[in-house]
Structure formats: C-alpha cells, structure tokens
Amino acid sequence: MTTWRAQARPRRRCDSERATAELLNYLAATWDKQDQPLREHAQALARALRTR
C-alpha cells in the first residue's frame, strides 16, 4: 500500500504570497517616489513577513 506524504512535494507559493512579493519589489524599485506613510507601512509589512 502506498501512502501519500505531503512533505514529498515542494511548497508552492500561494497567490497572496506572490502578490505580496510583487508589491514589495515594486515599492523597492520606486522607493524614492513613495510618500512617508506608504514607506512606513511597507517597512512594517516587511518586518511582519520576516518574523514568519
């Protein structure tokens, strides 16, 4: 009997993770053009993701 093991498959990024990564990449590329509140929000988001 063959048993299925979830660990055998690599973890795929979900859509929200992909969208978050794209948003952070965009912000990084346009950092100098962003206003201070958006910069602070982006930094808080990046810190939260780092602690996962």
PDB file with one MODEL, atoms N, CA, C and O in Angstrom:
MODEL        1
ATOM      1  N   MET A   1       0.838  -1.178   0.000  1.00  0.00           N
ATOM      2  CA  MET A   1       0.000   0.000   0.000  1.00  0.00           C
ATOM      3  C   MET A   1       0.886   1.245   0.000  1.00  0.00           C
ATOM      4  O   MET A   1       1.827   1.340   0.788  1.00  0.00           O
ATOM      5  N   THR A   2       0.588   2.187  -0.874  1.00  0.00           N
ATOM      6  CA  THR A   2       1.345   3.424  -0.963  1.00  0.00           C
ATOM      7  C   THR A   2       0.673   4.496  -0.109  1.00  0.00           C
ATOM      8  O   THR A   2      -0.541   4.689  -0.174  1.00  0.00           O
ATOM      9  N   THR A   3       1.467   5.176   0.676  1.00  0.00           N
ATOM     10  CA  THR A   3       0.919   6.276   1.489  1.00  0.00           C
ATOM     11  C   THR A   3       1.357   7.599   0.892  1.00  0.00           C
ATOM     12  O   THR A   3       2.472   7.735   0.389  1.00  0.00           O
ATOM     13  N   TRP A   4       0.484   8.545   0.956  1.00  0.00           N
ATOM     14  CA  TRP A   4       0.772   9.878   0.439  1.00  0.00           C
ATOM     15  C   TRP A   4       1.444  10.691   1.517  1.00  0.00           C
ATOM     16  O   TRP A   4       0.972  10.733   2.653  1.00  0.00           O
ATOM     17  N   ARG A   5       2.554  11.344   1.171  1.00  0.00           N
ATOM     18  CA  ARG A   5       3.267  12.178   2.133  1.00  0.00           C
ATOM     19  C   ARG A   5       3.320  13.607   1.615  1.00  0.00           C
ATOM     20  O   ARG A   5       3.831  13.857   0.524  1.00  0.00           O
ATOM     21  N   ALA A   6       2.797  14.534   2.388  1.00  0.00           N
ATOM     22  CA  ALA A   6       2.782  15.943   1.984  1.00  0.00           C
ATOM     23  C   ALA A   6       4.194  16.512   1.893  1.00  0.00           C
ATOM     24  O   ALA A   6       4.435  17.422   1.100  1.00  0.00           O
ATOM     25  N   GLN A   7       5.119  16.005   2.677  1.00  0.00           N
ATOM     26  CA  GLN A   7       6.469  16.537   2.688  1.00  0.00           C
ATOM     27  C   GLN A   7       7.216  16.247   1.385  1.00  0.00           C
ATOM     28  O   GLN A   7       8.214  16.904   1.090  1.00  0.00           O
ATOM     29  N   ALA A   8       6.756  15.295   0.623  1.00  0.00           N
ATOM     30  CA  ALA A   8       7.454  14.927  -0.602  1.00  0.00           C
ATOM     31  C   ALA A   8       7.319  15.984  -1.692  1.00  0.00           C
ATOM     32  O   ALA A   8       8.140  16.039  -2.608  1.00  0.00           O
ATOM     33  N   ARG A   9       6.305  16.810  -1.600  1.00  0.00           N
ATOM     34  CA  ARG A   9       6.094  17.835  -2.616  1.00  0.00           C
ATOM     35  C   ARG A   9       6.637  19.174  -2.143  1.00  0.00           C
ATOM     36  O   ARG A   9       6.461  19.537  -0.980  1.00  0.00           O
ATOM     37  N   PRO A  10       7.300  19.917  -3.037  1.00  0.00           N
ATOM     38  CA  PRO A  10       7.783  21.242  -2.629  1.00  0.00           C
ATOM     39  C   PRO A  10       6.608  22.184  -2.378  1.00  0.00           C
ATOM     40  O   PRO A  10       5.573  22.086  -3.037  1.00  0.00           O
ATOM     41  N   ARG A  11       6.773  23.076  -1.443  1.00  0.00           N
ATOM     42  CA  ARG A  11       5.709  24.030  -1.117  1.00  0.00           C
ATOM     43  C   ARG A  11       5.618  25.079  -2.211  1.00  0.00           C
ATOM     44  O   ARG A  11       6.621  25.681  -2.591  1.00  0.00           O
ATOM     45  N   ARG A  12       4.420  25.291  -2.710  1.00  0.00           N
ATOM     46  CA  ARG A  12       4.198  26.302  -3.737  1.00  0.00           C
ATOM     47  C   ARG A  12       3.677  27.565  -3.085  1.00  0.00           C
ATOM     48  O   ARG A  12       2.893  27.510  -2.138  1.00  0.00           O
ATOM     49  N   ARG A  13       4.113  28.691  -3.592  1.00  0.00           N
ATOM     50  CA  ARG A  13       3.633  29.964  -3.064  1.00  0.00           C
ATOM     51  C   ARG A  13       2.160  30.143  -3.374  1.00  0.00           C
ATOM     52  O   ARG A  13       1.705  29.849  -4.479  1.00  0.00           O
ATOM     53  N   CYS A  14       1.432  30.622  -2.405  1.00  0.00           N
ATOM     54  CA  CYS A  14       0.031  30.901  -2.669  1.00  0.00           C
ATOM     55  C   CYS A  14      -0.064  32.265  -3.352  1.00  0.00           C
ATOM     56  O   CYS A  14       0.911  33.016  -3.389  1.00  0.00           O
ATOM     57  N   ASP A  15      -1.221  32.572  -3.881  1.00  0.00           N
ATOM     58  CA  ASP A  15      -1.403  33.813  -4.620  1.00  0.00           C
ATOM     59  C   ASP A  15      -1.117  35.039  -3.761  1.00  0.00           C
ATOM     60  O   ASP A  15      -0.542  36.010  -4.254  1.00  0.00           O
ATOM     61  N   SER A  16      -1.505  35.017  -2.485  1.00  0.00           N
ATOM     62  CA  SER A  16      -1.274  36.183  -1.641  1.00  0.00           C
ATOM     63  C   SER A  16       0.215  36.400  -1.377  1.00  0.00           C
ATOM     64  O   SER A  16       0.668  37.543  -1.314  1.00  0.00           O
ATOM     65  N   GLU A  17       0.976  35.324  -1.224  1.00  0.00           N
ATOM     66  CA  GLU A  17       2.417  35.469  -1.035  1.00  0.00           C
ATOM     67  C   GLU A  17       3.071  36.037  -2.280  1.00  0.00           C
ATOM     68  O   GLU A  17       3.950  36.894  -2.195  1.00  0.00           O
ATOM     69  N   ARG A  18       2.639  35.556  -3.436  1.00  0.00           N
ATOM     70  CA  ARG A  18       3.190  36.052  -4.700  1.00  0.00           C
ATOM     71  C   ARG A  18       2.865  37.527  -4.890  1.00  0.00           C
ATOM     72  O   ARG A  18       3.723  38.310  -5.297  1.00  0.00           O
ATOM     73  N   ALA A  19       1.621  37.906  -4.594  1.00  0.00           N
ATOM     74  CA  ALA A  19       1.209  39.300  -4.740  1.00  0.00           C
ATOM     75  C   ALA A  19       1.977  40.201  -3.769  1.00  0.00           C
ATOM     76  O   ALA A  19       2.358  41.316  -4.124  1.00  0.00           O
ATOM     77  N   THR A  20       2.201  39.719  -2.551  1.00  0.00           N
ATOM     78  CA  THR A  20       2.953  40.496  -1.569  1.00  0.00           C
ATOM     79  C   THR A  20       4.386  40.696  -2.035  1.00  0.00           C
ATOM     80  O   THR A  20       4.928  41.796  -1.922  1.00  0.00           O
ATOM     81  N   ALA A  21       4.999  39.653  -2.552  1.00  0.00           N
ATOM     82  CA  ALA A  21       6.365  39.762  -3.058  1.00  0.00           C
ATOM     83  C   ALA A  21       6.446  40.752  -4.220  1.00  0.00           C
ATOM     84  O   ALA A  21       7.384  41.547  -4.294  1.00  0.00           O
ATOM     85  N   GLU A  22       5.478  40.707  -5.114  1.00  0.00           N
ATOM     86  CA  GLU A  22       5.466  41.641  -6.242  1.00  0.00           C
ATOM     87  C   GLU A  22       5.299  43.085  -5.760  1.00  0.00           C
ATOM     88  O   GLU A  22       5.953  43.995  -6.271  1.00  0.00           O
ATOM     89  N   LEU A  23       4.422  43.286  -4.777  1.00  0.00           N
ATOM     90  CA  LEU A  23       4.213  44.628  -4.231  1.00  0.00           C
ATOM     91  C   LEU A  23       5.484  45.153  -3.576  1.00  0.00           C
ATOM     92  O   LEU A  23       5.865  46.303  -3.794  1.00  0.00           O
ATOM     93  N   LEU A  24       6.139  44.323  -2.780  1.00  0.00           N
ATOM     94  CA  LEU A  24       7.371  44.757  -2.122  1.00  0.00           C
ATOM     95  C   LEU A  24       8.474  45.039  -3.138  1.00  0.00           C
ATOM     96  O   LEU A  24       9.248  45.979  -2.960  1.00  0.00           O
ATOM     97  N   ASN A  25       8.556  44.249  -4.186  1.00  0.00           N
ATOM     98  CA  ASN A  25       9.543  44.513  -5.241  1.00  0.00           C
ATOM     99  C   ASN A  25       9.258  45.840  -5.929  1.00  0.00           C
ATOM    100  O   ASN A  25      10.181  46.600  -6.222  1.00  0.00           O
ATOM    101  N   TYR A  26       7.984  46.122  -6.189  1.00  0.00           N
ATOM    102  CA  TYR A  26       7.610  47.390  -6.806  1.00  0.00           C
ATOM    103  C   TYR A  26       7.985  48.563  -5.898  1.00  0.00           C
ATOM    104  O   TYR A  26       8.556  49.555  -6.351  1.00  0.00           O
ATOM    105  N   LEU A  27       7.658  48.434  -4.617  1.00  0.00           N
ATOM    106  CA  LEU A  27       7.986  49.502  -3.677  1.00  0.00           C
ATOM    107  C   LEU A  27       9.489  49.727  -3.586  1.00  0.00           C
ATOM    108  O   LEU A  27       9.950  50.866  -3.509  1.00  0.00           O
ATOM    109  N   ALA A  28      10.245  48.643  -3.596  1.00  0.00           N
ATOM    110  CA  ALA A  28      11.702  48.775  -3.540  1.00  0.00           C
ATOM    111  C   ALA A  28      12.226  49.513  -4.771  1.00  0.00           C
ATOM    112  O   ALA A  28      13.137  50.334  -4.669  1.00  0.00           O
ATOM    113  N   ALA A  29      11.651  49.217  -5.922  1.00  0.00           N
ATOM    114  CA  ALA A  29      12.105  49.848  -7.161  1.00  0.00           C
ATOM    115  C   ALA A  29      11.710  51.320  -7.250  1.00  0.00           C
ATOM    116  O   ALA A  29      12.368  52.104  -7.935  1.00  0.00           O
ATOM    117  N   THR A  30      10.644  51.689  -6.563  1.00  0.00           N
ATOM    118  CA  THR A  30      10.144  53.074  -6.652  1.00  0.00           C
ATOM    119  C   THR A  30      10.206  53.787  -5.299  1.00  0.00           C
ATOM    120  O   THR A  30       9.473  54.749  -5.067  1.00  0.00           O
ATOM    121  N   TRP A  31      11.080  53.314  -4.411  1.00  0.00           N
ATOM    122  CA  TRP A  31      11.140  53.803  -3.029  1.00  0.00           C
ATOM    123  C   TRP A  31      11.246  55.320  -2.941  1.00  0.00           C
ATOM    124  O   TRP A  31      10.539  55.936  -2.144  1.00  0.00           O
ATOM    125  N   ASP A  32      12.107  55.932  -3.736  1.00  0.00           N
ATOM    126  CA  ASP A  32      12.325  57.381  -3.672  1.00  0.00           C
ATOM    127  C   ASP A  32      11.092  58.186  -4.057  1.00  0.00           C
ATOM    128  O   ASP A  32      10.985  59.359  -3.699  1.00  0.00           O
ATOM    129  N   LYS A  33      10.172  57.583  -4.771  1.00  0.00           N
ATOM    130  CA  LYS A  33       8.965  58.287  -5.225  1.00  0.00           C
ATOM    131  C   LYS A  33       7.794  58.126  -4.257  1.00  0.00           C
ATOM    132  O   LYS A  33       6.773  58.796  -4.415  1.00  0.00           O
ATOM    133  N   GLN A  34       7.923  57.246  -3.252  1.00  0.00           N
ATOM    134  CA  GLN A  34       6.815  56.976  -2.337  1.00  0.00           C
ATOM    135  C   GLN A  34       6.775  57.990  -1.196  1.00  0.00           C
ATOM    136  O   GLN A  34       7.812  58.496  -0.767  1.00  0.00           O
ATOM    137  N   ASP A  35       5.563  58.281  -0.708  1.00  0.00           N
ATOM    138  CA  ASP A  35       5.447  59.211   0.415  1.00  0.00           C
ATOM    139  C   ASP A  35       5.741  58.492   1.733  1.00  0.00           C
ATOM    140  O   ASP A  35       5.766  57.262   1.787  1.00  0.00           O
ATOM    141  N   GLN A  36       5.961  59.265   2.783  1.00  0.00           N
ATOM    142  CA  GLN A  36       6.376  58.712   4.071  1.00  0.00           C
ATOM    143  C   GLN A  36       5.391  57.704   4.665  1.00  0.00           C
ATOM    144  O   GLN A  36       5.829  56.653   5.133  1.00  0.00           O
ATOM    145  N   PRO A  37       4.076  57.974   4.669  1.00  0.00           N
ATOM    146  CA  PRO A  37       3.165  56.967   5.237  1.00  0.00           C
ATOM    147  C   PRO A  37       3.237  55.618   4.516  1.00  0.00           C
ATOM    148  O   PRO A  37       3.173  54.570   5.157  1.00  0.00           O
ATOM    149  N   LEU A  38       3.367  55.639   3.203  1.00  0.00           N
ATOM    150  CA  LEU A  38       3.462  54.381   2.460  1.00  0.00           C
ATOM    151  C   LEU A  38       4.774  53.668   2.776  1.00  0.00           C
ATOM    152  O   LEU A  38       4.804  52.443   2.894  1.00  0.00           O
ATOM    153  N   ARG A  39       5.855  54.428   2.912  1.00  0.00           N
ATOM    154  CA  ARG A  39       7.137  53.828   3.278  1.00  0.00           C
ATOM    155  C   ARG A  39       7.048  53.142   4.640  1.00  0.00           C
ATOM    156  O   ARG A  39       7.544  52.029   4.814  1.00  0.00           O
ATOM    157  N   GLU A  40       6.419  53.806   5.596  1.00  0.00           N
ATOM    158  CA  GLU A  40       6.293  53.238   6.935  1.00  0.00           C
ATOM    159  C   GLU A  40       5.454  51.961   6.910  1.00  0.00           C
ATOM    160  O   GLU A  40       5.768  50.984   7.591  1.00  0.00           O
ATOM    161  N   HIS A  41       4.391  51.983   6.123  1.00  0.00           N
ATOM    162  CA  HIS A  41       3.538  50.799   6.006  1.00  0.00           C
ATOM    163  C   HIS A  41       4.308  49.643   5.356  1.00  0.00           C
ATOM    164  O   HIS A  41       4.206  48.499   5.800  1.00  0.00           O
ATOM    165  N   ALA A  42       5.063  49.939   4.326  1.00  0.00           N
ATOM    166  CA  ALA A  42       5.847  48.908   3.641  1.00  0.00           C
ATOM    167  C   ALA A  42       6.901  48.320   4.575  1.00  0.00           C
ATOM    168  O   ALA A  42       7.139  47.112   4.566  1.00  0.00           O
ATOM    169  N   GLN A  43       7.527  49.168   5.374  1.00  0.00           N
ATOM    170  CA  GLN A  43       8.535  48.672   6.314  1.00  0.00           C
ATOM    171  C   GLN A  43       7.883  47.766   7.366  1.00  0.00           C
ATOM    172  O   GLN A  43       8.443  46.732   7.729  1.00  0.00           O
ATOM    173  N   ALA A  44       6.716  48.152   7.848  1.00  0.00           N
ATOM    174  CA  ALA A  44       6.013  47.331   8.840  1.00  0.00           C
ATOM    175  C   ALA A  44       5.625  45.989   8.232  1.00  0.00           C
ATOM    176  O   ALA A  44       5.737  44.955   8.891  1.00  0.00           O
ATOM    177  N   LEU A  45       5.173  45.995   6.991  1.00  0.00           N
ATOM    178  CA  LEU A  45       4.814  44.751   6.309  1.00  0.00           C
ATOM    179  C   LEU A  45       6.038  43.855   6.146  1.00  0.00           C
ATOM    180  O   LEU A  45       5.964  42.651   6.392  1.00  0.00           O
ATOM    181  N   ALA A  46       7.142  44.428   5.739  1.00  0.00           N
ATOM    182  CA  ALA A  46       8.357  43.641   5.556  1.00  0.00           C
ATOM    183  C   ALA A  46       8.819  43.046   6.888  1.00  0.00           C
ATOM    184  O   ALA A  46       9.246  41.893   6.931  1.00  0.00           O
ATOM    185  N   ARG A  47       8.738  43.812   7.963  1.00  0.00           N
ATOM    186  CA  ARG A  47       9.119  43.285   9.285  1.00  0.00           C
ATOM    187  C   ARG A  47       8.213  42.138   9.693  1.00  0.00           C
ATOM    188  O   ARG A  47       8.686  41.134  10.226  1.00  0.00           O
ATOM    189  N   ALA A  48       6.915  42.275   9.450  1.00  0.00           N
ATOM    190  CA  ALA A  48       5.963  41.221   9.808  1.00  0.00           C
ATOM    191  C   ALA A  48       6.241  39.942   9.012  1.00  0.00           C
ATOM    192  O   ALA A  48       6.152  38.842   9.557  1.00  0.00           O
ATOM    193  N   LEU A  49       6.569  40.079   7.760  1.00  0.00           N
ATOM    194  CA  LEU A  49       6.852  38.910   6.935  1.00  0.00           C
ATOM    195  C   LEU A  49       8.143  38.225   7.342  1.00  0.00           C
ATOM    196  O   LEU A  49       8.269  37.005   7.240  1.00  0.00           O
ATOM    197  N   ARG A  50       9.101  39.015   7.804  1.00  0.00           N
ATOM    198  CA  ARG A  50      10.386  38.468   8.212  1.00  0.00           C
ATOM    199  C   ARG A  50      10.261  37.572   9.444  1.00  0.00           C
ATOM    200  O   ARG A  50      11.060  36.653   9.627  1.00  0.00           O
ATOM    201  N   THR A  51       9.270  37.836  10.283  1.00  0.00           N
ATOM    202  CA  THR A  51       9.128  37.079  11.519  1.00  0.00           C
ATOM    203  C   THR A  51       8.297  35.814  11.350  1.00  0.00           C
ATOM    204  O   THR A  51       8.091  35.098  12.329  1.00  0.00           O
ATOM    205  N   ARG A  52       7.821  35.516  10.173  1.00  0.00           N
ATOM    206  CA  ARG A  52       7.016  34.317   9.914  1.00  0.00           C
ATOM    207  C   ARG A  52       7.848  33.070   9.921  1.00  0.00           C
ATOM    208  O   ARG A  52       7.322  31.976   9.719  1.00  0.00           O
TER     209      ARG A  52
ENDMDL
END
